[in-house]
Amino acid sequence: MAVVFRKSDEQLFDLVVGSIEQGLDQQVPWLTNIYGRCERLVKEQGGIRRYTPNWYKGGDEYELLTPDQGLGNFCFFVMDEPEDVAWEIGQRSRLSAGFSLIVWLDMRTVEESDERNTEAVKAQVLRALNGGIRMRHGSFVIDEIYTRAESIYQGFTLDEVDNQFLMSPFCGFRFHGTMTVMDVCV
C-alpha cells in the first residue's frame, strides 16, 4: 500500500481526485506515494521564472514533486485552467476542467526482467483508471497520454527536471483528460 496524500476537507475536484487516489492505491501495487492535486509554484532565479509542481505539506512547507529517487514511485494531479462552470441560481453547480495525472517510477521495482516494458506499466495504470475506481462524486475521462520528459512536465520549467531520471531504469507518463464534478450543496 502506498502513502496517500489527501486533503482533509475534500471539496469539488478534490473529491474526484480522492476517489482516483484510492483506486490507484488498491490497483497499482508499485506506487509508493500518491499525491493529490499539486500546486504550481514560481521561483525567480537570476531574473528567470521557474515553475515547479509541489505538494502543500502545511504551514509554509512544500514538497517538490519532480523525479527523485527519494520520492519512490509516485504520482500527482495537475488541474488545467480555466475551469468551466455551469451555474444557475438555486441549482447545483457543475464544474469541469482538464487535468493530468503524472506518474513517475523506477522500472526495477515493477518487473523482474531487464526488458523495460513501459507499455505494460502504462496498461496497468489505464486498467486501474478504467475499472478500478469507485466514483461517488463526479467523473473523469482520459483522452491523451504523454511519454516525453518535456510533455510529462509540461507547464513546469524543464531545467528543474533532470532528464536523466526519465532514462532507464526510470520512466514517466502524463495521463491527460477531463474531470467533472457537481457541487454537493444547493
C-alpha positions in Angstrom: 0.0 0.0 0.0 1.2 3.5 -0.9 1.2 6.6 1.3 -1.8 8.5 0.0 -1.7 12.3 0.5 -5.2 13.7 0.6 -6.9 16.9 1.6 -8.6 16.8 5.0 -11.8 18.6 3.8 -12.2 17.4 0.2 -14.5 19.6 -2.0 -15.2 19.8 -5.7 -12.3 18.4 -7.8 -10.5 17.1 -4.7 -13.4 14.7 -4.2 -12.8 13.2 -7.7 -9.0 13.2 -7.1 -9.5 11.4 -3.8 -11.6 8.6 -5.5 -8.9 8.2 -8.1 -6.2 8.1 -5.5 -8.0 5.4 -3.6 -8.4 3.3 -6.8 -4.7 3.7 -7.7 -3.7 2.7 -4.2 -5.8 -0.5 -4.5 -4.9 -1.4 -8.1 -1.3 -0.3 -8.7 0.9 -2.0 -6.1 4.2 -0.5 -7.1 3.1 3.1 -6.3 4.7 4.2 -3.1 3.5 7.8 -2.9 0.2 9.1 -4.3 -0.2 12.8 -4.1 -3.4 14.8 -4.7 -3.7 18.0 -6.6 -0.4 19.8 -6.7 0.3 23.5 -6.7 2.4 25.2 -9.3 4.9 27.4 -7.5 7.1 30.0 -9.1 10.7 31.0 -8.1 12.7 33.7 -9.7 16.4 33.0 -10.1 18.6 35.4 -12.0 15.7 37.1 -13.5 14.2 33.8 -14.9 10.9 32.4 -13.6 11.0 28.7 -12.8 7.7 26.8 -12.3 7.7 23.6 -10.2 5.0 21.2 -9.1 4.7 21.0 -5.3 2.5 19.3 -2.7 1.5 21.6 0.2 2.5 19.9 3.5 1.3 22.6 5.8 2.4 25.9 7.3 4.9 27.2 4.8 6.3 23.8 3.8 6.0 22.2 0.3 7.4 19.0 -1.2 8.9 19.3 -4.7 7.3 16.6 -7.0 10.0 16.1 -9.6 11.8 12.9 -10.5 13.9 11.9 -7.5 14.8 8.5 -6.1 13.8 9.8 -2.6 10.1 10.0 -3.6 9.9 6.4 -4.7 7.3 5.6 -7.4 4.9 8.5 -7.2 2.0 10.2 -9.0 0.3 13.5 -8.6 -2.5 15.6 -10.2 -2.4 18.9 -12.1 -5.5 20.9 -12.9 -5.7 22.9 -16.1 -7.3 26.3 -16.4 -9.9 27.5 -17.0 -12.5 25.6 -15.1 -15.8 25.6 -16.9 -18.8 26.3 -14.7 -22.4 25.7 -15.4 -24.1 27.8 -12.7 -27.7 28.8 -12.1 -29.3 30.4 -9.0 -30.8 27.6 -6.8 -29.2 24.8 -8.8 -26.2 22.6 -8.1 -23.1 24.0 -10.0 -21.4 21.7 -12.5 -17.6 22.2 -12.9 -15.3 20.7 -15.5 -11.7 21.1 -16.2 -8.8 19.5 -18.0 -6.4 17.6 -15.7 -3.3 15.4 -15.8 -2.2 12.5 -13.7 1.6 12.5 -13.7 3.3 9.1 -12.9 7.0 8.5 -12.3 8.6 5.2 -11.4 11.7 3.0 -11.3 11.1 0.0 -13.6 13.3 -2.2 -11.4 10.6 -2.1 -8.7 7.8 -3.1 -11.1 9.3 -6.0 -13.1 12.0 -8.5 -12.6 13.3 -8.6 -16.1 15.6 -6.1 -17.8 13.1 -5.7 -20.7 11.8 -2.2 -19.8 8.2 -2.9 -20.7 6.8 0.6 -20.3 3.7 -0.3 -22.3 2.8 -3.0 -19.7 3.1 -0.4 -16.9 1.0 2.1 -18.9 -1.6 -0.6 -19.5 -1.7 -1.4 -15.7 -2.4 2.3 -14.9 -5.0 2.6 -17.6 -6.8 -0.5 -16.4 -6.9 0.9 -12.9 -8.3 4.2 -14.2 -10.8 2.4 -16.4 -12.3 -0.1 -14.0 -10.7 0.1 -10.6 -12.2 3.3 -9.3 -15.4 3.7 -7.4 -16.7 7.2 -8.2 -19.1 8.8 -5.8 -18.7 12.4 -6.8 -18.1 13.4 -10.4 -16.4 11.6 -13.3 -13.4 11.8 -15.5 -12.1 10.6 -18.9 -8.6 10.1 -20.1 -8.0 11.2 -23.7 -4.2 11.6 -24.1 -1.0 10.0 -22.8 2.4 11.7 -23.0 5.8 10.0 -22.5 8.4 12.6 -23.4 10.1 14.5 -20.5 9.1 17.8 -21.9 5.5 16.7 -22.3 5.2 14.9 -18.9 6.2 18.0 -17.1 4.5 20.5 -19.5 3.8 23.8 -17.7 6.8 23.4 -15.5 10.3 24.6 -16.1 12.2 21.8 -17.8 15.7 22.6 -16.5 14.2 22.0 -13.0 13.5 18.4 -14.1 16.7 16.4 -14.6 16.1 14.3 -17.7 18.4 11.5 -16.5 15.6 10.4 -14.2 13.4 9.5 -17.3 16.1 7.3 -18.7 16.3 3.6 -17.9 15.5 2.2 -15.4 13.2 5.2 -14.8 10.1 6.2 -16.8 7.1 8.5 -16.6 3.7 9.2 -18.1 1.2 12.0 -18.2 -2.4 10.8 -18.5 -4.5 13.8 -19.6 -8.2 14.1 -19.6 -11.3 16.0 -18.3 -12.7 15.9 -14.8 -16.3 16.9 -14.0 -17.9 17.4 -10.6 -21.2 18.7 -9.2 -21.2 20.9 -6.1 -22.5 18.8 -3.3 -24.7 21.5 -1.8 -27.5 23.6 -3.3 
